[in-house]
Amino acid sequence: QEYVDLLRHHRETGNTHEIMELENDLDESALQLGNLTTRLLDWLFAQEDGLEKEELNAKELLGKVHCANRSLAKLKEIDIQVSAPDDLSLFCNENALMVICNNLVGNALKFSCPGKQIVLEAAATDMGTEIRVIDHGVGITDEQLRTLFVQRQDKDSIGTYGEKGRGVGLYLARELALKIDAEIQAKSILGSGTEFTLSLQTMDMAVAL
């Protein structure tokens, strides 16, 4: 849907060069979407037996997230910066974590204007590991923050290029986070940007559960 809305935007502004680039990226993005859908289906089938966790390299995982969102970021002229220690490990289900991170980055892209930057970073904490997605977009009101992760039929959201959405992505991200014993928090300043924090347990804590 985001690509369709971007095509419409560039067509209305007469930007033929951007239209050609966008059309060339559609095939690649469709493949990425198919891969993400497969990961989500894998999760659905695995619910009864729980989600298998494994040791992951944080920097490598964030690199995959960056790659999956690079085409849309380029089209909106948004720079995604990835930061994580080379030796930082995560103990988590990779498919679930990829879906969560891609939803958070996709949300940041949707509400960021051209020329802005998004930071995707991971760092160790006393309680485990935090993955943060920080944007400098339009921000969120206090009222919107209170229902950010709630699935509602009337919750329309329009991106900076007119991208449409129903708020399902963040709801799904939160539900997946609960499945992997993680927590998502958000803070925002209207007009300045938003920061999402995904808190993951240490390997010892996760194994103990």
Secondary structure in CASP SS format (residue, H / E / C, confidence):
PFRMAT SS
TARGET T0000
AUTHOR 0000-0000-0000
METHOD secondary structure of the structure
MODEL  1
Q C 1.00
E H 1.00
Y H 1.00
V H 1.00
D H 1.00
L H 1.00
L H 1.00
R H 1.00
H H 1.00
H H 1.00
R H 1.00
E H 1.00
T C 1.00
G C 1.00
N C 1.00
T H 1.00
H H 1.00
E H 1.00
I H 1.00
M H 1.00
E H 1.00
L H 1.00
E H 1.00
N H 1.00
D H 1.00
L H 1.00
D H 1.00
E H 1.00
S H 1.00
A H 1.00
L H 1.00
Q H 1.00
L H 1.00
G H 1.00
N H 1.00
L H 1.00
T H 1.00
T H 1.00
R H 1.00
L H 1.00
L H 1.00
D H 1.00
W H 1.00
L H 1.00
F H 1.00
A H 1.00
Q H 1.00
E H 1.00
D H 1.00
G C 1.00
L C 1.00
E C 1.00
K C 1.00
E E 1.00
E E 1.00
L E 1.00
N E 1.00
A H 1.00
K H 1.00
E H 1.00
L H 1.00
L H 1.00
G H 1.00
K H 1.00
V H 1.00
H H 1.00
C H 1.00
A H 1.00
N H 1.00
R H 1.00
S H 1.00
L H 1.00
A H 1.00
K H 1.00
L H 1.00
K C 1.00
E C 1.00
I C 1.00
D E 1.00
I E 1.00
Q E 1.00
V E 1.00
S E 1.00
A C 1.00
P C 1.00
D C 1.00
D C 1.00
L C 1.00
S E 1.00
L E 1.00
F E 1.00
C E 1.00
N C 1.00
E H 1.00
N H 1.00
A H 1.00
L H 1.00
M H 1.00
V H 1.00
I H 1.00
C H 1.00
N H 1.00
N H 1.00
L H 1.00
V H 1.00
G H 1.00
N H 1.00
A H 1.00
L H 1.00
K H 1.00
F C 1.00
S C 1.00
C C 1.00
P C 1.00
G C 1.00
K C 1.00
Q E 1.00
I E 1.00
V E 1.00
L E 1.00
E E 1.00
A E 1.00
A E 1.00
A E 1.00
T E 1.00
D C 1.00
M C 1.00
G E 1.00
T E 1.00
E E 1.00
I E 1.00
R E 1.00
V E 1.00
I E 1.00
D E 1.00
H C 1.00
G C 1.00
V C 1.00
G C 1.00
I C 1.00
T C 1.00
D H 1.00
E H 1.00
Q H 1.00
L H 1.00
R H 1.00
T C 1.00
L C 1.00
F C 1.00
V C 1.00
Q C 1.00
R C 1.00
Q C 1.00
D C 1.00
K C 1.00
D C 1.00
S E 1.00
I E 1.00
G C 1.00
T C 1.00
Y C 1.00
G C 1.00
E C 1.00
K E 1.00
G E 1.00
R C 1.00
G C 1.00
V H 1.00
G H 1.00
L H 1.00
Y H 1.00
L H 1.00
A H 1.00
R H 1.00
E H 1.00
L H 1.00
A H 1.00
L H 1.00
K H 1.00
I C 1.00
D C 1.00
A C 1.00
E E 1.00
I E 1.00
Q E 1.00
A E 1.00
K E 1.00
S E 1.00
I E 1.00
L C 1.00
G C 1.00
S C 1.00
G E 1.00
T E 1.00
E E 1.00
F E 1.00
T E 1.00
L E 1.00
S E 1.00
L E 1.00
Q E 1.00
T C 1.00
M H 1.00
D H 1.00
M H 1.00
A H 1.00
V H 1.00
A H 1.00
L C 1.00
END
